[in-house]
């Protein structure tokens, strides 16, 4: 993957995540170079290992995804689709929706995204980091509002 393809994908995913945040009335994220660099480093690690796993870095909220081909790996849509598992009256106890809640998390302000392709499997690995991290117990109701009503 060349740097132009990475930048295009990064921009598309960043815009999609901010579009989803807008649907919930939360402020847009800003793209941060250091957070992007950290996300890229972890994506490259995942591509090299061939294993999809979260990093041990607790500085960020982190979403990960993998797929092939890249054109079908819309990580933002994949993560947002978890809204179907979200019970807005008790998000802490909702199973399988924490990628969704992280992209919407109101207190998260900065964002970085990395992508890398495995030479072994041809799979693409995507890592999105959010700062400050979301998914903090006791803070879901104030940080993950349901979608705004359409007028």
C-alpha positions in Angstrom: 0.0 0.0 0.0 1.4 3.3 -0.9 1.2 6.4 1.3 -1.4 8.0 -1.0 -3.8 5.1 -0.5 -3.2 5.1 3.3 -3.9 8.9 3.5 -7.1 8.5 1.4 -8.4 5.7 3.6 -7.4 7.5 6.7 -9.3 10.6 5.6 -12.4 8.6 4.6 -12.6 6.8 8.0 -11.9 10.1 9.9 -14.7 11.8 8.1 -17.1 8.9 8.5 -16.5 8.8 12.3 -17.1 12.5 12.6 -20.3 12.1 10.5 -21.5 9.4 13.0 -20.6 11.7 15.9 -22.7 14.4 14.4 -25.7 12.1 14.2 -25.5 11.9 18.0 -24.9 15.6 18.6 -21.3 15.2 19.9 -18.4 17.4 18.8 -16.1 16.3 15.9 -12.7 14.8 16.7 -9.5 16.4 15.5 -6.9 14.4 13.8 -3.7 14.2 15.8 -0.3 13.4 14.3 1.2 11.7 17.4 -1.9 9.6 18.0 -1.9 8.7 14.3 1.7 7.7 14.5 1.0 5.5 17.5 -2.0 3.9 15.7 0.1 3.3 12.6 2.8 1.6 14.6 0.3 -0.8 16.2 -1.4 -1.5 12.8 2.0 -2.4 11.4 2.6 -4.7 14.4 -0.7 -6.4 13.8 0.0 -6.8 10.1 3.4 -8.4 10.9 2.0 -10.7 13.6 -1.2 -11.5 11.6 -3.2 -11.4 14.9 -6.0 -9.0 15.6 -5.6 -7.8 19.2 -5.7 -4.7 21.3 -2.4 -3.1 22.4 -1.4 -2.9 26.0 -1.3 0.9 25.7 -4.0 2.3 28.0 -3.3 5.9 27.0 -6.0 5.8 24.3 -9.4 4.3 23.6 -8.7 1.8 20.8 -10.7 0.2 18.1 -9.2 -2.5 15.8 -10.5 -4.2 12.7 -9.1 -6.5 10.0 -10.3 -7.5 6.5 -9.7 -8.0 2.9 -9.9 -6.4 0.4 -9.4 -2.9 1.6 -12.3 -1.6 -0.5 -14.7 -3.8 1.6 -13.1 -2.9 5.0 -15.0 0.1 6.1 -13.9 0.1 9.7 -16.0 3.1 10.7 -19.2 1.5 9.4 -18.3 -1.8 11.0 -17.8 -0.2 14.4 -20.9 2.0 14.1 -23.0 -1.0 13.2 -22.7 -2.1 16.8 -25.4 0.5 17.6 -27.8 -2.4 17.0 -26.5 -4.0 20.2 -26.7 -0.8 22.3 -29.3 -0.4 25.0 -29.1 3.3 25.7 -30.8 3.0 29.1 -27.9 0.8 30.3 -24.9 1.0 28.0 -22.5 -0.4 30.6 -24.2 -3.7 30.4 -24.7 -3.8 26.7 -22.6 -6.6 25.2 -20.8 -6.1 21.9 -21.1 -2.4 21.4 -18.0 -0.9 22.8 -16.4 0.0 19.4 -19.6 1.9 18.7 -19.6 3.7 22.1 -15.9 4.6 21.7 -16.4 6.4 18.4 -19.3 8.4 19.8 -17.8 9.1 23.2 -18.3 12.8 23.8 -15.2 13.4 26.0 -12.9 12.0 23.3 -11.4 15.0 21.5 -8.5 13.7 19.4 -8.1 10.8 17.0 -5.5 8.9 15.1 -5.9 6.0 12.6 -3.4 3.6 11.2 -3.6 1.0 8.5 -1.2 -1.7 7.3 -1.3 -4.8 5.1 0.0 -8.2 6.1 2.4 -9.6 3.5 1.6 -13.1 4.8 -2.2 -13.0 4.6 -2.9 -9.9 2.5 -5.3 -8.8 5.3 -5.5 -5.1 6.1 -5.3 -4.1 9.8 -6.9 -0.9 11.0 -6.3 0.7 14.4 -8.1 3.8 15.6 -7.0 5.6 18.8 -9.1 8.1 20.7 -7.9 10.6 23.3 -9.0 10.8 26.0 -10.2 7.2 26.0 -13.9 6.4 26.3 -15.9 3.5 27.7 -15.4 4.6 31.3 -17.8 2.9 33.7 -20.3 5.3 35.2 -19.9 7.8 32.3 -21.8 6.2 29.4 -25.1 8.1 29.8 -23.4 11.5 29.6 -21.0 10.5 26.8 -23.0 8.3 24.4 -26.3 9.9 23.6 -28.8 8.2 21.3 -29.1 9.5 17.7 -30.7 12.9 17.4 -34.3 12.8 16.3 -34.8 13.6 12.6 -36.9 16.7 12.0 
